[in-house]
Amino acid sequence: QVQFVESGGGLVQPGGSLTLSCATSGCIFSNYVMGWYRQAPGKQRELVATITRGGNTYYAHSVKCRFTISRDNANYTVYLQMNSLKPEDTGVYYCNGYVRTGMVSHNWGQGTQVTVSS
């Protein structure tokens, strides 16, 4: 059963922007802090940003002031607006329910590829 459907990735030049979307079920959306994660080639998956049901946000140091996480409560969708993209932002981006450091609520989806390159 597919729990998360990520979309919006692509190839973008350094300094460019992309907006990612993650659609999920109402149950997951309503019961978990939602998080965006990414996995760069040859590296472990890392947490990028989270957003609580009340709209409180957290950002990894590497993306602060460049990325914005938001949620659409009516459509059970989480977004990640990415600006001033850098080559080191390249990777597969995933969303999931955040439980605590190193733990997510469900199996991973297919993710969406973001490539930042000139």
N, C-alpha and C positions, 0 to 999 in steps of 0.2 A: 504494500500500500504506500503510495507516494504521499509523504507528509509535507514536503516543501517543494515549490516550483520556483526556481531562481531564473531570472532573465535580465537582459539589458547589457550584457558584456559585449566586448568587441575590441577592435584595434584602435588605439588613439595615440596621438603624438604627445610627447612630454609637454606639460602645461595645459593639456586639454581636460575635458570633463566627460563624465558618464554618470548616468543614474541607473542603479540596479533596483530590481523589484523582487520581492519574495512573497508568493501567495501561499497561505497555509489554511488549516481548518480553524473554525471558530473556537473549538475546544482548546487547541494549542495556543491560539492567539490570546485567548482570554485568561489563560491560566499560567502563562510563563512570561518571564522577561525574555524578550527576543534579542537575538544577537546575530551580527554578521561576523563571519570568520573568513580567513583566506589561507591558501596554501601555495607558496611559491615553489618553483621547481627545485627539488632536492632538499626542501626544508619541511619542518613540521607545520601543521596547521596552527594558526594563531588567531586569537580574538582581536577583532578590529574595533567593534563598537557594540553597545547594548542600549536598549530602551525599555523602561518599565511600563507597566500598564498606565501609570500616571504621567508618563512622558519624561521622566528623569533619564538622563543619558550619561554614558561613559564612553570615552574614546581612548584608544591606545595612543601613547605618546607620539608615535610615528605618523599619525593621521590627524592629530588635533589641529583645528583651525583650517583644515582642508576638506574633511569629510563631514557630512551631516546625516544622522540617522533620524528617520521619522516613521510614523505608523498611521495607517488609515483604518480606524476602528470599524468603519462600516463595511469595508471590503476585505478585512482580515489580511492586510498586506503591509509589509515592512519595506521601506525604501532606504537606499544608501546613495546620497548625492556625493559624488567624488569630484573635487576641483583640484586644479594645480597638480595634476597627476605626474608621477615620477616613474622612471623605469623600475624602481624597486617596489612599486605597487603592483607589478605584474604577478598574476597568479590566478588560481581558481577561487572564486568567491562563493561562499555557502552561507545559508542562514540556518538557525536552529534555535530551540529553546535553551536559554542559559540557566543552568542550575547552580553551579559554582565553578570556581577555577578548575579547568580540566574536565568538566563534566557537562554534557548536554542532555537534553530531554529525550531525543529521538534519533533514529538512524539518519545518516546524512542523505541529502538529495544529490542530484547530479551536478549541482553547482553551475556557475557561469564564468567563462574564461574572460579575463581582462588582460590585455597586452598593451603595454605602454612602450612605444618604440618609434623612432624617427625613420 
